[in-house]
Amino acid sequence: MNEQDMPIGFGFSLAMNEEAMNHFAGMNDQEKRQVVEAARQAQTKEQMDQIIKDIAHLDPLN
């Protein structure tokens, strides 16, 4: 997966949340693809914010 596959708004939102960025970096490629696909489906800022919050609050042991 490369940065070009990532929606711009998702990349910016992720960069603004260090915890979410760290969790995203620790995901395997399949998990990242699922999250990016969810971000592509987001139609509002609130939906994107929720995706970022969900990533930030993931259990790092998963």
N, CA, C and O atoms as a Tripos MOL2 file, in Angstrom:
@<TRIPOS>MOLECULE
protein
  248   247    62     0     0
PROTEIN
NO_CHARGES

@<TRIPOS>ATOM
      1 N           0.8540   -1.1750    0.0000 N.3       1 MET1
      2 CA          0.0000    0.0000    0.0000 C.3       1 MET1
      3 C           0.8940    1.2310    0.0000 C.2       1 MET1
      4 O           1.8710    1.2950    0.7460 O.2       1 MET1
      5 N           0.5610    2.2030   -0.8340 N.am      2 ASN2
      6 CA          1.3360    3.4340   -0.8470 C.3       2 ASN2
      7 C           0.4410    4.6230   -0.5610 C.2       2 ASN2
      8 O          -0.7860    4.5150   -0.5440 O.2       2 ASN2
      9 N           1.0880    5.7710   -0.3330 N.am      3 GLU3
     10 CA          0.3330    6.9610    0.0450 C.3       3 GLU3
     11 C          -0.6410    7.4110   -1.0390 C.2       3 GLU3
     12 O          -1.6410    8.0610   -0.7360 O.2       3 GLU3
     13 N          -0.3660    7.0780   -2.2890 N.am      4 GLN4
     14 CA         -1.2390    7.4980   -3.3710 C.3       4 GLN4
     15 C          -2.5990    6.8080   -3.3120 C.2       4 GLN4
     16 O          -3.5700    7.3060   -3.8830 O.2       4 GLN4
     17 N          -2.6780    5.6780   -2.6340 N.am      5 ASP5
     18 CA         -3.9380    4.9630   -2.4810 C.3       5 ASP5
     19 C          -4.8220    5.5750   -1.3910 C.2       5 ASP5
     20 O          -6.0140    5.2800   -1.3140 O.2       5 ASP5
     21 N          -4.2330    6.4210   -0.5570 N.am      6 MET6
     22 CA         -4.9090    6.9460    0.6120 C.3       6 MET6
     23 C          -5.6330    8.2560    0.2660 C.2       6 MET6
     24 O          -5.0310    9.1470   -0.3310 O.2       6 MET6
     25 N          -6.9140    8.3830    0.6330 N.am      7 PRO7
     26 CA         -7.6140    9.6530    0.4240 C.3       7 PRO7
     27 C          -6.8910   10.7930    1.1520 C.2       7 PRO7
     28 O          -6.4280   10.6180    2.2790 O.2       7 PRO7
     29 N          -6.7980   11.9450    0.5110 N.am      8 ILE8
     30 CA         -6.0500   13.0720    1.0790 C.3       8 ILE8
     31 C          -6.5820   13.4580    2.4550 C.2       8 ILE8
     32 O          -5.8020   13.6640    3.3850 O.2       8 ILE8
     33 N          -7.8960   13.5550    2.5920 N.am      9 GLY9
     34 CA         -8.4790   13.9310    3.8820 C.3       9 GLY9
     35 C          -8.1350   12.9470    4.9830 C.2       9 GLY9
     36 O          -7.9250   13.3360    6.1310 O.2       9 GLY9
     37 N          -8.0780   11.6740    4.6330 N.am     10 PHE10
     38 CA         -7.7200   10.6580    5.6140 C.3      10 PHE10
     39 C          -6.2660   10.8380    6.0390 C.2      10 PHE10
     40 O          -5.9500   10.7710    7.2270 O.2      10 PHE10
     41 N          -5.3890   11.0650    5.0760 N.am     11 GLY11
     42 CA         -3.9720   11.2660    5.3890 C.3      11 GLY11
     43 C          -3.7600   12.4510    6.3110 C.2      11 GLY11
     44 O          -2.9960   12.3630    7.2730 O.2      11 GLY11
     45 N          -4.4320   13.5630    6.0270 N.am     12 PHE12
     46 CA         -4.3140   14.7420    6.8800 C.3      12 PHE12
     47 C          -4.8660   14.4750    8.2740 C.2      12 PHE12
     48 O          -4.2480   14.8470    9.2720 O.2      12 PHE12
     49 N          -6.0220   13.8350    8.3440 N.am     13 SER13
     50 CA         -6.6320   13.5370    9.6430 C.3      13 SER13
     51 C          -5.7550   12.5960   10.4540 C.2      13 SER13
     52 O          -5.5970   12.7660   11.6630 O.2      13 SER13
     53 N          -5.1940   11.6160    9.7900 N.am     14 LEU14
     54 CA         -4.3180   10.6660   10.4600 C.3      14 LEU14
     55 C          -3.0750   11.3690   10.9990 C.2      14 LEU14
     56 O          -2.6390   11.0980   12.1180 O.2      14 LEU14
     57 N          -2.5100   12.2670   10.2060 N.am     15 ALA15
     58 CA         -1.3060   12.9960   10.6110 C.3      15 ALA15
     59 C          -1.5600   13.8840   11.8280 C.2      15 ALA15
     60 O          -0.6350   14.1880   12.5800 O.2      15 ALA15
     61 N          -2.8000   14.2960   12.0190 N.am     16 MET16
     62 CA         -3.1310   15.1680   13.1400 C.3      16 MET16
     63 C          -3.3640   14.4030   14.4440 C.2      16 MET16
     64 O          -3.5400   15.0150   15.4970 O.2      16 MET16
     65 N          -3.3680   13.0820   14.3820 N.am     17 ASN17
     66 CA         -3.6240   12.2690   15.5690 C.3      17 ASN17
     67 C          -2.4950   11.2440   15.7030 C.2      17 ASN17
     68 O          -2.4930   10.2090   15.0370 O.2      17 ASN17
     69 N          -1.5460   11.5540   16.5710 N.am     18 GLU18
     70 CA         -0.3520   10.7130   16.7050 C.3      18 GLU18
     71 C          -0.6880    9.2740   17.0900 C.2      18 GLU18
     72 O          -0.0940    8.3320   16.5650 O.2      18 GLU18
     73 N          -1.6340    9.1090   18.0000 N.am     19 GLU19
     74 CA         -2.0070    7.7610   18.4300 C.3      19 GLU19
     75 C          -2.6060    6.9610   17.2690 C.2      19 GLU19
     76 O          -2.2700    5.7920   17.0770 O.2      19 GLU19
     77 N          -3.4850    7.5900   16.5060 N.am     20 ALA20
     78 CA         -4.0790    6.9160   15.3460 C.3      20 ALA20
     79 C          -2.9970    6.5770   14.3230 C.2      20 ALA20
     80 O          -3.0070    5.4910   13.7440 O.2      20 ALA20
     81 N          -2.0720    7.4970   14.1020 N.am     21 MET21
     82 CA         -1.0090    7.2480   13.1310 C.3      21 MET21
     83 C          -0.1470    6.0600   13.5680 C.2      21 MET21
     84 O           0.2120    5.2140   12.7490 O.2      21 MET21
     85 N           0.1760    6.0050   14.8380 N.am     22 ASN22
     86 CA          0.9740    4.8850   15.3420 C.3      22 ASN22
     87 C           0.2440    3.5530   15.1930 C.2      22 ASN22
     88 O           0.8490    2.5530   14.8050 O.2      22 ASN22
     89 N          -1.0360    3.5340   15.4940 N.am     23 HIS23
     90 CA         -1.8100    2.3030   15.3390 C.3      23 HIS23
     91 C          -1.9220    1.9070   13.8720 C.2      23 HIS23
     92 O          -1.7930    0.7310   13.5330 O.2      23 HIS23
     93 N          -2.1620    2.8890   12.9990 N.am     24 PHE24
     94 CA         -2.2580    2.6080   11.5710 C.3      24 PHE24
     95 C          -0.9340    2.0390   11.0560 C.2      24 PHE24
     96 O          -0.9250    1.0920   10.2700 O.2      24 PHE24
     97 N           0.1690    2.6140   11.4960 N.am     25 ALA25
     98 CA          1.4890    2.1400   11.0560 C.3      25 ALA25
     99 C           1.7320    0.6920   11.4670 C.2      25 ALA25
    100 O           2.4540   -0.0340   10.7850 O.2      25 ALA25
    101 N           1.1310    0.2680   12.5830 N.am     26 GLY26
    102 CA          1.3160   -1.0890   13.0700 C.3      26 GLY26
    103 C           0.3770   -2.1150   12.4500 C.2      26 GLY26
    104 O           0.4920   -3.3100   12.7240 O.2      26 GLY26
    105 N          -0.5490   -1.6560   11.6170 N.am     27 MET27
    106 CA         -1.5010   -2.5780   10.9810 C.3      27 MET27
    107 C          -0.8270   -3.3470    9.8450 C.2      27 MET27
    108 O           0.1420   -2.8840    9.2430 O.2      27 MET27
    109 N          -1.3660   -4.5270    9.5740 N.am     28 ASN28
    110 CA         -0.8840   -5.2590    8.4020 C.3      28 ASN28
    111 C          -1.5560   -4.6680    7.1530 C.2      28 ASN28
    112 O          -2.4760   -3.8580    7.2620 O.2      28 ASN28
    113 N          -1.0920   -5.0770    5.9780 N.am     29 ASP29
    114 CA         -1.5940   -4.4930    4.7330 C.3      29 ASP29
    115 C          -3.0900   -4.6700    4.5480 C.2      29 ASP29
    116 O          -3.7680   -3.7640    4.0650 O.2      29 ASP29
    117 N          -3.6120   -5.8320    4.9290 N.am     30 GLN30
    118 CA         -5.0540   -6.0560    4.7710 C.3      30 GLN30
    119 C          -5.8510   -5.1120    5.6650 C.2      30 GLN30
    120 O          -6.8550   -4.5470    5.2300 O.2      30 GLN30
    121 N          -5.4150   -4.9390    6.9040 N.am     31 GLU31
    122 CA         -6.1070   -4.0190    7.8140 C.3      31 GLU31
    123 C          -6.0540   -2.5870    7.2820 C.2      31 GLU31
    124 O          -7.0440   -1.8580    7.3400 O.2      31 GLU31
    125 N          -4.8960   -2.1970    6.7650 N.am     32 LYS32
    126 CA         -4.7680   -0.8500    6.2050 C.3      32 LYS32
    127 C          -5.7040   -0.6600    5.0220 C.2      32 LYS32
    128 O          -6.3430    0.3840    4.8920 O.2      32 LYS32
    129 N          -5.7850   -1.6650    4.1630 N.am     33 ARG33
    130 CA         -6.6890   -1.5620    3.0010 C.3      33 ARG33
    131 C          -8.1370   -1.3940    3.4520 C.2      33 ARG33
    132 O          -8.8850   -0.6170    2.8580 O.2      33 ARG33
    133 N          -8.5380   -2.1170    4.5020 N.am     34 GLN34
    134 CA         -9.9050   -2.0140    5.0120 C.3      34 GLN34
    135 C         -10.1830   -0.6130    5.5470 C.2      34 GLN34
    136 O         -11.2430   -0.0410    5.2900 O.2      34 GLN34
    137 N          -9.2350   -0.0720    6.2820 N.am     35 VAL35
    138 CA         -9.4060    1.2680    6.8490 C.3      35 VAL35
    139 C          -9.4560    2.3140    5.7380 C.2      35 VAL35
    140 O         -10.2930    3.2160    5.7700 O.2      35 VAL35
    141 N          -8.5650    2.1950    4.7590 N.am     36 VAL36
    142 CA         -8.5510    3.1490    3.6520 C.3      36 VAL36
    143 C          -9.8550    3.0650    2.8570 C.2      36 VAL36
    144 O         -10.3830    4.0890    2.4200 O.2      36 VAL36
    145 N         -10.3680    1.8660    2.6700 N.am     37 GLU37
    146 CA        -11.6450    1.7210    1.9660 C.3      37 GLU37
    147 C         -12.7720    2.3890    2.7590 C.2      37 GLU37
    148 O         -13.6360    3.0430    2.1740 O.2      37 GLU37
    149 N         -12.7670    2.2290    4.0740 N.am     38 ALA38
    150 CA        -13.7680    2.9050    4.9060 C.3      38 ALA38
    151 C         -13.6250    4.4180    4.7680 C.2      38 ALA38
    152 O         -14.6280    5.1310    4.7160 O.2      38 ALA38
    153 N         -12.3950    4.9120    4.7100 N.am     39 ALA39
    154 CA        -12.1650    6.3490    4.5520 C.3      39 ALA39
    155 C         -12.6790    6.8360    3.2030 C.2      39 ALA39
    156 O         -13.2070    7.9440    3.1010 O.2      39 ALA39
    157 N         -12.5270    6.0220    2.1770 N.am     40 ARG40
    158 CA        -13.0490    6.3970    0.8550 C.3      40 ARG40
    159 C         -14.5730    6.5020    0.8680 C.2      40 ARG40
    160 O         -15.1500    7.3020    0.1320 O.2      40 ARG40
    161 N         -15.2120    5.7010    1.6940 N.am     41 GLN41
    162 CA        -16.6750    5.6910    1.7720 C.3      41 GLN41
    163 C         -17.2160    6.8420    2.6250 C.2      41 GLN41
    164 O         -18.3990    7.1730    2.5410 O.2      41 GLN41
    165 N         -16.3550    7.4510    3.4460 N.am     42 ALA42
    166 CA        -16.7900    8.5500    4.3190 C.3      42 ALA42
    167 C         -17.2590    9.7180    3.4640 C.2      42 ALA42
    168 O         -16.5730   10.1370    2.5320 O.2      42 ALA42
    169 N         -18.4320   10.2340    3.7930 N.am     43 GLN43
    170 CA        -19.0050   11.3250    3.0120 C.3      43 GLN43
    171 C         -19.0280   12.6470    3.7690 C.2      43 GLN43
    172 O         -19.3210   13.6950    3.1950 O.2      43 GLN43
    173 N         -18.7180   12.5910    5.0590 N.am     44 THR44
    174 CA        -18.6970   13.8200    5.8540 C.3      44 THR44
    175 C         -17.4380   13.8590    6.7060 C.2      44 THR44
    176 O         -16.7910   12.8370    6.9330 O.2      44 THR44
    177 N         -17.1050   15.0450    7.1710 N.am     45 LYS45
    178 CA        -15.9660   15.2030    8.0710 C.3      45 LYS45
    179 C         -16.1910   14.4060    9.3560 C.2      45 LYS45
    180 O         -15.2560   13.8340    9.9150 O.2      45 LYS45
    181 N         -17.4190   14.3750    9.8060 N.am     46 GLU46
    182 CA        -17.7380   13.6420   11.0310 C.3      46 GLU46
    183 C         -17.4590   12.1490   10.8650 C.2      46 GLU46
    184 O         -16.9390   11.5040   11.7760 O.2      46 GLU46
    185 N         -17.8050   11.6090    9.7090 N.am     47 GLN47
    186 CA        -17.5290   10.1930    9.4590 C.3      47 GLN47
    187 C         -16.0220    9.9360    9.4330 C.2      47 GLN47
    188 O         -15.5560    8.9340    9.9750 O.2      47 GLN47
    189 N         -15.2630   10.8310    8.8090 N.am     48 MET48
    190 CA        -13.8120   10.6820    8.7710 C.3      48 MET48
    191 C         -13.2380   10.8010   10.1790 C.2      48 MET48
    192 O         -12.3600   10.0270   10.5600 O.2      48 MET48
    193 N         -13.7290   11.7640   10.9510 N.am     49 ASP49
    194 CA        -13.2660   11.9210   12.3310 C.3      49 ASP49
    195 C         -13.5190   10.6550   13.1440 C.2      49 ASP49
    196 O         -12.6880   10.2630   13.9630 O.2      49 ASP49
    197 N         -14.6610   10.0190   12.9200 N.am     50 GLN50
    198 CA        -14.9820    8.7960   13.6530 C.3      50 GLN50
    199 C         -14.0160    7.6630   13.2840 C.2      50 GLN50
    200 O         -13.5980    6.8960   14.1510 O.2      50 GLN50
    201 N         -13.6720    7.5630   12.0330 N.am     51 ILE51
    202 CA        -12.7120    6.5370   11.6020 C.3      51 ILE51
    203 C         -11.3810    6.7560   12.3140 C.2      51 ILE51
    204 O         -10.7750    5.8040   12.8060 O.2      51 ILE51
    205 N         -10.9260    8.0050   12.3690 N.am     52 ILE52
    206 CA         -9.6590    8.3190   13.0300 C.3      52 ILE52
    207 C          -9.7460    8.0120   14.5260 C.2      52 ILE52
    208 O          -8.8140    7.4470   15.0970 O.2      52 ILE52
    209 N         -10.8560    8.3810   15.1600 N.am     53 LYS53
    210 CA        -11.0410    8.0760   16.5890 C.3      53 LYS53
    211 C         -11.0180    6.5660   16.8220 C.2      53 LYS53
    212 O         -10.4220    6.0950   17.7900 O.2      53 LYS53
    213 N         -11.6600    5.8160   15.9440 N.am     54 ASP54
    214 CA        -11.6880    4.3580   16.0820 C.3      54 ASP54
    215 C         -10.2700    3.7830   15.9920 C.2      54 ASP54
    216 O          -9.9100    2.8890   16.7580 O.2      54 ASP54
    217 N          -9.4810    4.2900   15.0680 N.am     55 ILE55
    218 CA         -8.1030    3.8160   14.9330 C.3      55 ILE55
    219 C          -7.2950    4.1710   16.1760 C.2      55 ILE55
    220 O          -6.5330    3.3470   16.6830 O.2      55 ILE55
    221 N          -7.4600    5.3930   16.6630 N.am     56 ALA56
    222 CA         -6.7090    5.8590   17.8250 C.3      56 ALA56
    223 C          -6.9990    5.0180   19.0660 C.2      56 ALA56
    224 O          -6.1380    4.8700   19.9340 O.2      56 ALA56
    225 N          -8.1960    4.4740   19.1490 N.am     57 HIS57
    226 CA         -8.5960    3.7350   20.3460 C.3      57 HIS57
    227 C          -8.4780    2.2200   20.1890 C.2      57 HIS57
    228 O          -8.9790    1.4680   21.0250 O.2      57 HIS57
    229 N          -7.8180    1.7700   19.1220 N.am     58 LEU58
    230 CA         -7.6040    0.3300   18.9540 C.3      58 LEU58
    231 C          -6.6720   -0.1900   20.0360 C.2      58 LEU58
    232 O          -5.7550    0.5050   20.4740 O.2      58 LEU58
    233 N          -6.9160   -1.3940   20.4510 N.am     59 ASP59
    234 CA         -6.0290   -2.0650   21.3930 C.3      59 ASP59
    235 C          -4.7450   -2.4170   20.6520 C.2      59 ASP59
    236 O          -4.7920   -3.1740   19.6830 O.2      59 ASP59
    237 N          -3.5960   -1.8890   21.0810 N.am     60 PRO60
    238 CA         -2.3620   -2.1490   20.3540 C.3      60 PRO60
    239 C          -1.9270   -3.6090   20.3490 C.2      60 PRO60
    240 O          -1.0020   -3.9720   19.6230 O.2      60 PRO60
    241 N          -2.5710   -4.4410   21.1380 N.am     61 LEU61
    242 CA         -2.2200   -5.8670   21.1540 C.3      61 LEU61
    243 C          -2.9480   -6.6450   20.0720 C.2      61 LEU61
    244 O          -2.6400   -7.8150   19.8460 O.2      61 LEU61
    245 N          -3.9170   -6.0130   19.3890 N.am     62 ASN62
    246 CA         -4.6610   -6.6960   18.3210 C.3      62 ASN62
    247 C          -3.8550   -6.7520   17.0630 C.2      62 ASN62
    248 O          -4.3180   -7.2890   16.0570 O.2      62 ASN62
@<TRIPOS>BOND
     1     1     2 1
     2     2     3 1
     3     3     4 2
     4     3     5 am
     5     5     6 1
     6     6     7 1
     7     7     8 2
     8     7     9 am
     9     9    10 1
    10    10    11 1
    11    11    12 2
    12    11    13 am
    13    13    14 1
    14    14    15 1
    15    15    16 2
    16    15    17 am
    17    17    18 1
    18    18    19 1
    19    19    20 2
    20    19    21 am
    21    21    22 1
    22    22    23 1
    23    23    24 2
    24    23    25 am
    25    25    26 1
    26    26    27 1
    27    27    28 2
    28    27    29 am
    29    29    30 1
    30    30    31 1
    31    31    32 2
    32    31    33 am
    33    33    34 1
    34    34    35 1
    35    35    36 2
    36    35    37 am
    37    37    38 1
    38    38    39 1
    39    39    40 2
    40    39    41 am
    41    41    42 1
    42    42    43 1
    43    43    44 2
    44    43    45 am
    45    45    46 1
    46    46    47 1
    47    47    48 2
    48    47    49 am
    49    49    50 1
    50    50    51 1
    51    51    52 2
    52    51    53 am
    53    53    54 1
    54    54    55 1
    55    55    56 2
    56    55    57 am
    57    57    58 1
    58    58    59 1
    59    59    60 2
    60    59    61 am
    61    61    62 1
    62    62    63 1
    63    63    64 2
    64    63    65 am
    65    65    66 1
    66    66    67 1
    67    67    68 2
    68    67    69 am
    69    69    70 1
    70    70    71 1
    71    71    72 2
    72    71    73 am
    73    73    74 1
    74    74    75 1
    75    75    76 2
    76    75    77 am
    77    77    78 1
    78    78    79 1
    79    79    80 2
    80    79    81 am
    81    81    82 1
    82    82    83 1
    83    83    84 2
    84    83    85 am
    85    85    86 1
    86    86    87 1
    87    87    88 2
    88    87    89 am
    89    89    90 1
    90    90    91 1
    91    91    92 2
    92    91    93 am
    93    93    94 1
    94    94    95 1
    95    95    96 2
    96    95    97 am
    97    97    98 1
    98    98    99 1
    99    99   100 2
   100    99   101 am
   101   101   102 1
   102   102   103 1
   103   103   104 2
   104   103   105 am
   105   105   106 1
   106   106   107 1
   107   107   108 2
   108   107   109 am
   109   109   110 1
   110   110   111 1
   111   111   112 2
   112   111   113 am
   113   113   114 1
   114   114   115 1
   115   115   116 2
   116   115   117 am
   117   117   118 1
   118   118   119 1
   119   119   120 2
   120   119   121 am
   121   121   122 1
   122   122   123 1
   123   123   124 2
   124   123   125 am
   125   125   126 1
   126   126   127 1
   127   127   128 2
   128   127   129 am
   129   129   130 1
   130   130   131 1
   131   131   132 2
   132   131   133 am
   133   133   134 1
   134   134   135 1
   135   135   136 2
   136   135   137 am
   137   137   138 1
   138   138   139 1
   139   139   140 2
   140   139   141 am
   141   141   142 1
   142   142   143 1
   143   143   144 2
   144   143   145 am
   145   145   146 1
   146   146   147 1
   147   147   148 2
   148   147   149 am
   149   149   150 1
   150   150   151 1
   151   151   152 2
   152   151   153 am
   153   153   154 1
   154   154   155 1
   155   155   156 2
   156   155   157 am
   157   157   158 1
   158   158   159 1
   159   159   160 2
   160   159   161 am
   161   161   162 1
   162   162   163 1
   163   163   164 2
   164   163   165 am
   165   165   166 1
   166   166   167 1
   167   167   168 2
   168   167   169 am
   169   169   170 1
   170   170   171 1
   171   171   172 2
   172   171   173 am
   173   173   174 1
   174   174   175 1
   175   175   176 2
   176   175   177 am
   177   177   178 1
   178   178   179 1
   179   179   180 2
   180   179   181 am
   181   181   182 1
   182   182   183 1
   183   183   184 2
   184   183   185 am
   185   185   186 1
   186   186   187 1
   187   187   188 2
   188   187   189 am
   189   189   190 1
   190   190   191 1
   191   191   192 2
   192   191   193 am
   193   193   194 1
   194   194   195 1
   195   195   196 2
   196   195   197 am
   197   197   198 1
   198   198   199 1
   199   199   200 2
   200   199   201 am
   201   201   202 1
   202   202   203 1
   203   203   204 2
   204   203   205 am
   205   205   206 1
   206   206   207 1
   207   207   208 2
   208   207   209 am
   209   209   210 1
   210   210   211 1
   211   211   212 2
   212   211   213 am
   213   213   214 1
   214   214   215 1
   215   215   216 2
   216   215   217 am
   217   217   218 1
   218   218   219 1
   219   219   220 2
   220   219   221 am
   221   221   222 1
   222   222   223 1
   223   223   224 2
   224   223   225 am
   225   225   226 1
   226   226   227 1
   227   227   228 2
   228   227   229 am
   229   229   230 1
   230   230   231 1
   231   231   232 2
   232   231   233 am
   233   233   234 1
   234   234   235 1
   235   235   236 2
   236   235   237 am
   237   237   238 1
   238   238   239 1
   239   239   240 2
   240   239   241 am
   241   241   242 1
   242   242   243 1
   243   243   244 2
   244   243   245 am
   245   245   246 1
   246   246   247 1
   247   247   248 2
@<TRIPOS>SUBSTRUCTURE
     1 MET1         2 RESIDUE 1 A MET
     2 ASN2         6 RESIDUE 1 A ASN
     3 GLU3        10 RESIDUE 1 A GLU
     4 GLN4        14 RESIDUE 1 A GLN
     5 ASP5        18 RESIDUE 1 A ASP
     6 MET6        22 RESIDUE 1 A MET
     7 PRO7        26 RESIDUE 1 A PRO
     8 ILE8        30 RESIDUE 1 A ILE
     9 GLY9        34 RESIDUE 1 A GLY
    10 PHE10       38 RESIDUE 1 A PHE
    11 GLY11       42 RESIDUE 1 A GLY
    12 PHE12       46 RESIDUE 1 A PHE
    13 SER13       50 RESIDUE 1 A SER
    14 LEU14       54 RESIDUE 1 A LEU
    15 ALA15       58 RESIDUE 1 A ALA
    16 MET16       62 RESIDUE 1 A MET
    17 ASN17       66 RESIDUE 1 A ASN
    18 GLU18       70 RESIDUE 1 A GLU
    19 GLU19       74 RESIDUE 1 A GLU
    20 ALA20       78 RESIDUE 1 A ALA
    21 MET21       82 RESIDUE 1 A MET
    22 ASN22       86 RESIDUE 1 A ASN
    23 HIS23       90 RESIDUE 1 A HIS
    24 PHE24       94 RESIDUE 1 A PHE
    25 ALA25       98 RESIDUE 1 A ALA
    26 GLY26      102 RESIDUE 1 A GLY
    27 MET27      106 RESIDUE 1 A MET
    28 ASN28      110 RESIDUE 1 A ASN
    29 ASP29      114 RESIDUE 1 A ASP
    30 GLN30      118 RESIDUE 1 A GLN
    31 GLU31      122 RESIDUE 1 A GLU
    32 LYS32      126 RESIDUE 1 A LYS
    33 ARG33      130 RESIDUE 1 A ARG
    34 GLN34      134 RESIDUE 1 A GLN
    35 VAL35      138 RESIDUE 1 A VAL
    36 VAL36      142 RESIDUE 1 A VAL
    37 GLU37      146 RESIDUE 1 A GLU
    38 ALA38      150 RESIDUE 1 A ALA
    39 ALA39      154 RESIDUE 1 A ALA
    40 ARG40      158 RESIDUE 1 A ARG
    41 GLN41      162 RESIDUE 1 A GLN
    42 ALA42      166 RESIDUE 1 A ALA
    43 GLN43      170 RESIDUE 1 A GLN
    44 THR44      174 RESIDUE 1 A THR
    45 LYS45      178 RESIDUE 1 A LYS
    46 GLU46      182 RESIDUE 1 A GLU
    47 GLN47      186 RESIDUE 1 A GLN
    48 MET48      190 RESIDUE 1 A MET
    49 ASP49      194 RESIDUE 1 A ASP
    50 GLN50      198 RESIDUE 1 A GLN
    51 ILE51      202 RESIDUE 1 A ILE
    52 ILE52      206 RESIDUE 1 A ILE
    53 LYS53      210 RESIDUE 1 A LYS
    54 ASP54      214 RESIDUE 1 A ASP
    55 ILE55      218 RESIDUE 1 A ILE
    56 ALA56      222 RESIDUE 1 A ALA
    57 HIS57      226 RESIDUE 1 A HIS
    58 LEU58      230 RESIDUE 1 A LEU
    59 ASP59      234 RESIDUE 1 A ASP
    60 PRO60      238 RESIDUE 1 A PRO
    61 LEU61      242 RESIDUE 1 A LEU
    62 ASN62      246 RESIDUE 1 A ASN
